[in-house]
Amino acid sequence: MTKPISVLALVGGISSESVNRSLYAFLVAELPSGMHLETFPIESLPFFSQDLEEELPESVLRLKEAIERADGVLFVTPEYNRSYPGVLKNAIDWGSRPWMRNSWEGKPAATLGASIGAIGTYGAQTHLKAVLSFLDMSLMNHPEFYFNITRGLDENGGLTPSARALVREYLESFDAFVREHISD
Ligand SMILES: Cc1cc2nc3c(=O)[nH]c(=O)nc-3n(C[C@H](O)[C@H](O)[C@H](O)COP(=O)(O)O)c2cc1C
């Protein structure tokens, strides 16, 4: 039997109609056997302030625990003005703190995202990768996943067959990437 691995997905879209939340749901539906995926409500976190670091808020402690118990992390991001949303940066900043207690360090990670734009979150993911690399995460560089919702969804709002195949291939690659990392 395949050894179970646990993956945390942070979704940068927090609106009820978020297409990135839909993308997360598509990931859940296509998981490789042995991969467990959970998410965290990043909208429950307060805005980062060093004033709050002395006694970390409960939601921040829960985020840091979720990161630390995960074998790998997926970042599912919208694109806002050619970058990724502030709500996601807020969660990333909290996970990196307090000083010398960076929960992201050494974790295998990958980025993906959905947008209405032609370049399907390329700008957002490029900025995001620079930050994750600074935080010493181990990034899967290939395959990449830029999802344009006008091309990737069918008339019922489901994945087209080719988009479904890409989602599966992406998750299988990440599964292998995480397993390689934790067997080191
Ligand atoms: C503030 C803002 C800025 C945006 N900037 C971009 C952009 O730079 N590139 C892009 O492809 N889409 C952009 N969009 C459109 C988003 O792709 C679209 O709103 C998408 O649904 C956002 O993802 P979400 O539904 O998961 O929140 C922007 C939307 C907002 C609200």
PDBQT file of the ligand as one rigid body, heavy atoms in Angstrom, charges set to zero:
ROOT
HETATM    1  C1  LIG A 201      -8.066  43.526  -7.533  1.00  0.00    +0.000 C 
HETATM    2  C2  LIG A 201      -8.082  42.599  -8.723  1.00  0.00    +0.000 A 
HETATM    3  C3  LIG A 201      -7.013  42.579  -9.591  1.00  0.00    +0.000 A 
HETATM    4  C4  LIG A 201      -6.975  41.658 -10.646  1.00  0.00    +0.000 A 
HETATM    5  N1  LIG A 201      -5.864  41.568 -11.431  1.00  0.00    +0.000 NA
HETATM    6  C5  LIG A 201      -5.752  40.557 -12.326  1.00  0.00    +0.000 A 
HETATM    7  C6  LIG A 201      -4.514  40.313 -13.004  1.00  0.00    +0.000 A 
HETATM    8  O1  LIG A 201      -3.526  40.998 -12.811  1.00  0.00    +0.000 OA
HETATM    9  N2  LIG A 201      -4.470  39.261 -13.858  1.00  0.00    +0.000 N 
HETATM   10  C7  LIG A 201      -5.550  38.435 -14.086  1.00  0.00    +0.000 A 
HETATM   11  O2  LIG A 201      -5.443  37.485 -14.851  1.00  0.00    +0.000 OA
HETATM   12  N3  LIG A 201      -6.729  38.651 -13.472  1.00  0.00    +0.000 NA
HETATM   13  C8  LIG A 201      -6.853  39.689 -12.596  1.00  0.00    +0.000 A 
HETATM   14  N4  LIG A 201      -8.028  39.880 -11.922  1.00  0.00    +0.000 N 
HETATM   15  C9  LIG A 201      -9.185  39.041 -12.248  1.00  0.00    +0.000 C 
HETATM   16  C10 LIG A 201      -9.117  37.723 -11.491  1.00  0.00    +0.000 C 
HETATM   17  O3  LIG A 201      -8.436  36.770 -12.296  1.00  0.00    +0.000 OA
HETATM   18  C11 LIG A 201     -10.526  37.199 -11.214  1.00  0.00    +0.000 C 
HETATM   19  O4  LIG A 201     -11.243  38.151 -10.427  1.00  0.00    +0.000 OA
HETATM   20  C12 LIG A 201     -10.497  35.871 -10.515  1.00  0.00    +0.000 C 
HETATM   21  O5  LIG A 201     -11.816  35.383 -10.406  1.00  0.00    +0.000 OA
HETATM   22  C13 LIG A 201      -9.846  36.003  -9.126  1.00  0.00    +0.000 C 
HETATM   23  O6  LIG A 201      -9.682  34.744  -8.521  1.00  0.00    +0.000 OA
HETATM   24  P1  LIG A 201     -10.712  34.266  -7.388  1.00  0.00    +0.000 P 
HETATM   25  O7  LIG A 201     -12.076  34.153  -8.066  1.00  0.00    +0.000 OA
HETATM   26  O8  LIG A 201     -10.190  32.918  -6.980  1.00  0.00    +0.000 OA
HETATM   27  O9  LIG A 201     -10.698  35.272  -6.288  1.00  0.00    +0.000 OA
HETATM   28  C14 LIG A 201      -8.079  40.801 -10.875  1.00  0.00    +0.000 A 
HETATM   29  C15 LIG A 201      -9.189  40.874 -10.011  1.00  0.00    +0.000 A 
HETATM   30  C16 LIG A 201      -9.182  41.736  -8.946  1.00  0.00    +0.000 A 
HETATM   31  C17 LIG A 201     -10.371  41.752  -7.994  1.00  0.00    +0.000 C 
ENDROOT
TORSDOF 0
